[in-house]
Amino acid sequence: MNNIDLMNYWIESSDEDYNVMKVLYKNKKNTYCLFFGHLVIEKLLKALYAKNNKNAPHAPRSHDLLYLAEKMKLELTERQEDLLDIITKFNMSARYDDYKKEFYAKCTDEYTAMQIKNIEEVREWIKSLLTTN
């Protein structure tokens, strides 16, 4: 698979996960909603990695969004760093039992709505990078 095909694969998969995230939120499955929000951003970062690395398009095997951004040498604002750090924690908190109970309590409707806005902000930013040369 060449880098453009791989980029498109990650974008399509991210878009599917974005739709799942919205369905989960509508059905008040907040922890899983945010877990899928993490996947949305992770896959877009991997798409960007593929776009920018023609000869080695496969991104590092990591779920850490800041690490992926650093591997691409993206210039991040402090806000973008903070958001990537927060969103990365949705992967860990929703996945591992020892974090689940605490994360479940944290994921009120209000908190989840705020984090969805943050995910959408990051999503739009990365998508803009994917469409520029």
C-alpha positions as a Markdown table, in Angstrom:
| # | Residue | x | y | z |
|---|---|---|---|---|
| 1 | Met | 0.0 | 0.0 | 0.0 |
| 2 | Asn | 1.5 | 3.3 | -1.0 |
| 3 | Asn | 1.4 | 6.4 | 1.3 |
| 4 | Ile | -1.7 | 7.9 | -0.3 |
| 5 | Asp | -3.7 | 4.7 | -0.1 |
| 6 | Leu | -2.6 | 4.3 | 3.5 |
| 7 | Met | -3.5 | 7.9 | 4.2 |
| 8 | Asn | -7.0 | 7.4 | 2.7 |
| 9 | Tyr | -7.5 | 4.2 | 4.7 |
| 10 | Trp | -6.8 | 6.0 | 8.0 |
| 11 | Ile | -9.1 | 8.9 | 7.0 |
| 12 | Glu | -12.0 | 6.6 | 6.1 |
| 13 | Ser | -11.5 | 4.6 | 9.3 |
| 14 | Ser | -11.4 | 7.8 | 11.4 |
| 15 | Asp | -14.6 | 9.1 | 9.8 |
| 16 | Glu | -16.3 | 5.8 | 10.6 |
| 17 | Asp | -15.1 | 6.1 | 14.2 |
| 18 | Tyr | -16.3 | 9.7 | 14.3 |
| 19 | Asn | -19.8 | 8.5 | 13.4 |
| 20 | Val | -19.7 | 5.8 | 16.0 |
| 21 | Met | -18.6 | 8.4 | 18.6 |
| 22 | Lys | -21.6 | 10.5 | 17.8 |
| 23 | Val | -24.0 | 7.5 | 18.1 |
| 24 | Leu | -22.5 | 6.5 | 21.4 |
| 25 | Tyr | -22.9 | 10.1 | 22.7 |
| 26 | Lys | -26.5 | 10.2 | 21.6 |
| 27 | Asn | -27.1 | 7.0 | 23.5 |
| 28 | Lys | -25.3 | 8.3 | 26.6 |
| 29 | Lys | -22.4 | 5.8 | 26.4 |
| 30 | Asn | -20.0 | 8.6 | 27.4 |
| 31 | Thr | -16.9 | 6.6 | 28.3 |
| 32 | Tyr | -17.0 | 4.6 | 25.0 |
| 33 | Cys | -17.8 | 7.8 | 23.1 |
| 34 | Leu | -14.6 | 9.4 | 24.3 |
| 35 | Phe | -12.6 | 6.2 | 23.7 |
| 36 | Phe | -13.8 | 6.4 | 20.0 |
| 37 | Gly | -13.0 | 10.1 | 20.0 |
| 38 | His | -9.4 | 9.1 | 20.8 |
| 39 | Leu | -9.4 | 6.7 | 17.9 |
| 40 | Val | -10.7 | 9.4 | 15.6 |
| 41 | Ile | -7.7 | 11.6 | 16.4 |
| 42 | Glu | -5.1 | 8.8 | 16.5 |
| 43 | Lys | -6.1 | 7.6 | 13.0 |
| 44 | Leu | -6.0 | 11.1 | 11.6 |
| 45 | Leu | -2.5 | 11.6 | 12.9 |
| 46 | Lys | -1.5 | 8.3 | 11.4 |
| 47 | Ala | -3.1 | 9.5 | 8.1 |
| 48 | Leu | -1.0 | 12.6 | 8.3 |
| 49 | Tyr | 2.1 | 10.6 | 9.0 |
| 50 | Ala | 1.4 | 8.5 | 5.9 |
| 51 | Lys | 0.9 | 11.6 | 3.8 |
| 52 | Asn | 4.2 | 13.1 | 4.9 |
| 53 | Asn | 6.3 | 10.0 | 4.8 |
| 54 | Lys | 6.2 | 8.6 | 1.3 |
| 55 | Asn | 9.0 | 6.1 | 1.7 |
| 56 | Ala | 8.0 | 4.8 | 5.2 |
| 57 | Pro | 4.3 | 5.6 | 5.6 |
| 58 | His | 3.5 | 3.4 | 8.5 |
| 59 | Ala | 3.3 | 5.4 | 11.7 |
| 60 | Pro | 4.8 | 4.2 | 15.0 |
| 61 | Arg | 2.6 | 1.7 | 16.8 |
| 62 | Ser | 1.5 | 4.0 | 19.6 |
| 63 | His | -1.7 | 5.3 | 21.0 |
| 64 | Asp | 0.0 | 8.3 | 22.5 |
| 65 | Leu | -1.1 | 11.3 | 20.5 |
| 66 | Leu | 1.6 | 13.7 | 21.6 |
| 67 | Tyr | 4.2 | 11.1 | 20.8 |
| 68 | Leu | 2.8 | 10.7 | 17.3 |
| 69 | Ala | 2.7 | 14.4 | 16.8 |
| 70 | Glu | 6.3 | 14.7 | 18.0 |
| 71 | Lys | 7.4 | 12.0 | 15.5 |
| 72 | Met | 6.0 | 14.2 | 12.7 |
| 73 | Lys | 7.7 | 17.3 | 14.2 |
| 74 | Leu | 4.4 | 19.1 | 14.2 |
| 75 | Glu | 4.5 | 22.6 | 15.6 |
| 76 | Leu | 1.9 | 22.5 | 18.4 |
| 77 | Thr | 0.4 | 25.3 | 20.3 |
| 78 | Glu | 0.2 | 24.8 | 24.1 |
| 79 | Arg | -3.5 | 24.3 | 23.7 |
| 80 | Gln | -3.0 | 21.6 | 21.0 |
| 81 | Glu | -0.5 | 19.9 | 23.3 |
| 82 | Asp | -2.9 | 20.0 | 26.2 |
| 83 | Leu | -5.8 | 18.6 | 24.0 |
| 84 | Leu | -3.7 | 15.8 | 22.7 |
| 85 | Asp | -2.6 | 14.9 | 26.2 |
| 86 | Ile | -6.2 | 14.9 | 27.5 |
| 87 | Ile | -7.6 | 12.9 | 24.5 |
| 88 | Thr | -4.8 | 10.3 | 24.9 |
| 89 | Lys | -6.0 | 9.6 | 28.4 |
| 90 | Phe | -9.4 | 8.6 | 27.0 |
| 91 | Asn | -7.8 | 5.5 | 25.4 |
| 92 | Met | -6.2 | 4.4 | 28.7 |
| 93 | Ser | -9.1 | 5.3 | 31.0 |
| 94 | Ala | -11.7 | 3.5 | 28.9 |
| 95 | Arg | -9.6 | 0.4 | 28.2 |
| 96 | Tyr | -8.2 | -0.6 | 31.6 |
| 97 | Asp | -10.3 | -1.8 | 34.5 |
| 98 | Asp | -8.5 | 0.0 | 37.2 |
| 99 | Tyr | -9.2 | 3.3 | 35.4 |
| 100 | Lys | -12.7 | 2.6 | 34.3 |
| 101 | Lys | -14.6 | 3.3 | 37.4 |
| 102 | Glu | -12.9 | 6.7 | 38.0 |
| 103 | Phe | -13.3 | 7.6 | 34.3 |
| 104 | Tyr | -16.9 | 6.6 | 34.2 |
| 105 | Ala | -17.7 | 9.0 | 37.1 |
| 106 | Lys | -15.8 | 11.8 | 35.4 |
| 107 | Cys | -17.7 | 11.3 | 32.1 |
| 108 | Thr | -20.8 | 13.3 | 32.9 |
| 109 | Asp | -22.9 | 14.6 | 30.0 |
| 110 | Glu | -21.4 | 18.1 | 30.5 |
| 111 | Tyr | -17.8 | 16.8 | 30.6 |
| 112 | Thr | -18.4 | 14.6 | 27.6 |
| 113 | Ala | -20.0 | 17.4 | 25.5 |
| 114 | Met | -17.0 | 19.6 | 26.3 |
| 115 | Gln | -14.5 | 16.9 | 25.3 |
| 116 | Ile | -16.4 | 16.2 | 22.0 |
| 117 | Lys | -16.0 | 19.8 | 21.1 |
| 118 | Asn | -12.3 | 19.5 | 21.8 |
| 119 | Ile | -12.1 | 16.3 | 19.7 |
| 120 | Glu | -13.9 | 18.1 | 16.9 |
| 121 | Glu | -11.5 | 21.1 | 17.2 |
| 122 | Val | -8.4 | 18.8 | 16.9 |
| 123 | Arg | -10.1 | 16.8 | 14.1 |
| 124 | Glu | -10.7 | 19.9 | 12.0 |
| 125 | Trp | -7.1 | 21.1 | 12.6 |
| 126 | Ile | -5.6 | 17.7 | 11.5 |
| 127 | Lys | -8.0 | 17.5 | 8.5 |
| 128 | Ser | -6.8 | 20.9 | 7.4 |
| 129 | Leu | -3.2 | 19.6 | 7.5 |
| 130 | Leu | -4.3 | 16.7 | 5.4 |
| 131 | Thr | -5.7 | 18.8 | 2.7 |
| 132 | Thr | -2.8 | 21.2 | 2.3 |
| 133 | Asn | 0.3 | 20.5 | 0.3 |
